[in-house]
Amino acid sequence: MKKIVAALFAASLLVACNAQVQPAAAANAPAVAVSAPATESQLAEVRKALEVRFQGAPIKGLRASVFPNMFEAMIGDDMIYFDAKISHFVVGNLIEAGTMTNLTEARTAELTAIDVKQLPLGDAIKFVRGKGERVMYVFTDVDCPFCTRLERTIQDMDNVTVYNFMFPIDSLHPDATRKQKLIWCAKDRLKAWQDMALSGKLVADSNTTCANPVDATKALGQKLGVKATPSFFLADGRMVAGALPKDRLEATLNAVQAKVAAVK
């Protein structure tokens, strides 16, 4: 069993450049039934116990867990699973065995979703293929090989709009900030980005002194909880970390497009 779980997480770590290592989120994870819903009074009592145990920490998504007589909630940045009196709790990843889906990451993505309408799209390099109905907001590092992998996958897709936000991770790629400023300051930003991301060819006739959003984007990404590149936000605001394979990316975008269309 330890080998199976280790293999699952080893695979998930090979899809992103991580400033702080985290597995890729299961954005299109199936809905999972929790145990019998707790009453409002039960949840109120459990919340009080949480507030005493984790003084001052924000509490999100409190509900009954899939485990009988257990609850779950996001405390700060962590999903935890616990009994009603908080006499014991577990911090870690809950895996749905039938599909090997990481339910903790799926729930975390749901609870930390952002309002994509608030993203500064003018600070991104826009790329459209086909009708561009499916949208991705990508935080990317030009020196990250997994960002290159995602970019190549997107080149082989249709009906997608991509907003690339320049998010160099200095601790891993110390020259990426300079390169991404050169790309932003180029006459043709999209060409400069794709030449570097796909072919390793850095624009020559550019500089790093033009007004650019790279430093502001770093701060924005950190505020939004971006820790790995590539990380991208979907149209419903959920974040996915990692370069998903094409079939999974297609399925994720299609599911979110249908979801967003259904609520319009």
N, C-alpha and C positions, 0 to 999 in steps of 0.2 A: 504493500500500500504506500509506504514512504517513497518508493521508487516511482510509482505512478504519479503521485502528487508533485514530486520533484521535477519529473519530466514535463508536467503541465506548465509549471512556472518557468522552467528553463526555456521552453519554447516561447512563452509570452514575453520574455525579456529580450528576445532577439528581434524585436520589431521597432525599437526606438532608441535614440540617443538620450540618455537619462542624466540630468543633473542630480536628481535623487531617484534612485531606481524604483519604478513602479510598473506592474504589468499592464498590458493593453486592455482597455475597457471593453466589455461585451455589450456594444451599443444596441445590437438587435437581439438581445437575450429575450427568450420567451417569458411571458408573464407566469409567475409562480404563485400558487395558492398558499396563503399563510394559514395557520391554524384558526380555529373559530375566532372571529373578530372580538376584541375586548370591548367592554362597555366603556362609555365615557367616564364613568366614575372610577373604573379600574385604571384606565389610562391616566386619569388625574392623580390617583394615588401613586402610580409608578413614576410619573413625572416629578412629584414631590420628592420621592426617594432619590431620583437621579440628581435633582438640584442640590440635595444635601451631600450626596456622594461626590459629585463633580462640580463643586462650587464655582459659579461664574462661567462655566463652559457652555457655549450655545448648544441647544438640543434640537435636532431635526428628525422628522420622519418616525416618531415613536409609534409602534404598532406591535401586534402579536407576531411572534416569529413562526417559522415552519415547525419549530420544535414545540411539543406540548408544554404548556405552562411556562413558556419563555417569551421574552420580548426582544425587540431590536430597536436601535436608534443610532443616529449619527451624533457623536459627542465630539465637538470640535471638528477635526478632519477625519475621525475614525468611526467606522461602523462597529458597534459592539452588540453582543448577544448576552442576555442576563435573565435571572429570575426576578420575581416581582419585588423582592426585598433588597435587591442588588447585593446579596450575600456572596454571589459568585458571578463573574462575567468573563467573556471570551472576546479577545480582540484578534481578528484574523479573517481569512477568506472562507466564505461559505460556498461550497461547490454543489451544484445540482448533478448528482451522479449519472443520471441517464444521458445527459448531453455534455457533461463536463463544463457546464456554463458557470462562470464566476458570478454568483448572485450578489455578492458583496459589492463588486465593481459596478454591476448593473444598477443596483439601488443607489450607490454613491453618485453615479452619473445622473440619475433621476433627481436626486435631492440637491445637487449642485449645479443644475442647469441654469444657464444665463439667458438674458434677453438679447438675442443677437441683433435686434434693432438698435441697440446701444453701441455696437461696435463701430469704430471710426473707419468706414470703408475707404475713405480717401487716403488712409495710411497703408493701404494694401495694394499689391500688384494683382490686377484682375485678369483672369483667363477664362474664356468661354469656349466650350465645344458644343456644336449643335444648337439646340434650342436653349440650353443652359437652365432648364427648369429645376434641376437638383443642385443644391447649393452646399458648398463646404467653405468654412472659414479656417484656414490652415495657419498655425504658428510653426514656422519652419526655419531651419538653420542650414545655410548653404554648404557647410562642411560636414553635415550629418549624412552618412551613407543611406540611412533609412528614409531620409527626406528625398534623396535621389530615387530610391525605390518607389516611394509613393508618387513622385512626379512622373516616373515612367509608366506606372500603372494608369494614372489619369490620362496620359497621352493616348492610351489604348481604349479610352472610354468615350461615350457620347452623351449628349444632353446633360452637361454638367457645367456649373459656374464655380470657379475657385477664386477665393480671395486669399492671396498669400501675404501673411504678415511676417515681416523680418524679425525673427526671434533668435539671435545667436546665443548659444550657451558658452560663455567665455571660459568657464572652468574646464570644458572639454575641447573647445576649438578657439584658441586665443586670437586667431586672425580672422575669425568669421565676422566680427563687427565691422572691421575695415572693408572686407569684401562686400558685405551687404549694403554698406553706405555707398560704395562704388557702383553697385548695381542700381541703387535708388537714384543716384545722381546721373546715370546714363541717359542719353537722349531717348533710347527705346528701352524702358525698364523691363518690359516683358521679355524681349529678346535677350537682354543681358542676364536676366534671371534664368531663363531656360537654357541658354548657352552654358552657363556655369553649372546649373543643377544637373543637366543631362550629359554634358560633354566635358566639364571641367575647364571650360574656356572663359577666363575672366576678362571682362570688358577693359579695353586699354585706354580709350579716349574718355576718361571720366575722372572724378575727384571725390573726395570725402567731405568737401566743405559746403556743399549746397544744403539748403534747409531740408532736413530729412527726419523721418519719424522713428528711426531705429532705436534710439535710447528710450523714447516714449513707449514704443511697443514692448521693449523689455519690461518696463515697469507695469504696463497693462497686463502682459502675460503672467507675471508674478502675482498680480492682484487677482487674476481669474483662476489661479491655481495650476497654471501650466508648468509642468516639471520635466517634460520629455518632449523631444522633437522626433518626428512630426506629431503634433497634437492638433486635432481639428474639432471645431464645433459644428454640429448639425443644425438643420433649420429649426429644430425644436429646442435648441439650446444645450443639448447634452454634449459632453466632451468625450472624444475617443482619443486614446494615446496609442500611437503606433502606425506602421505602414501595413494596413490590412491587405491581404491578397485580393485580387480583382473580384472574385466571386462573392466574397464576404462584403467587400465595399459596395458592390452593386446592390446586394440584398439590403444592406443597411440604408443606403440612400433611397432605394425604392420604398422601404417600409416607412421611413420618415416622411417622404413626399406624400404618401397616402395618408399618413396620420395628420399632417398639416392641412392637406386638402379637405379632410373630413371635418375639420373644425372651422373652416372658413364660411 
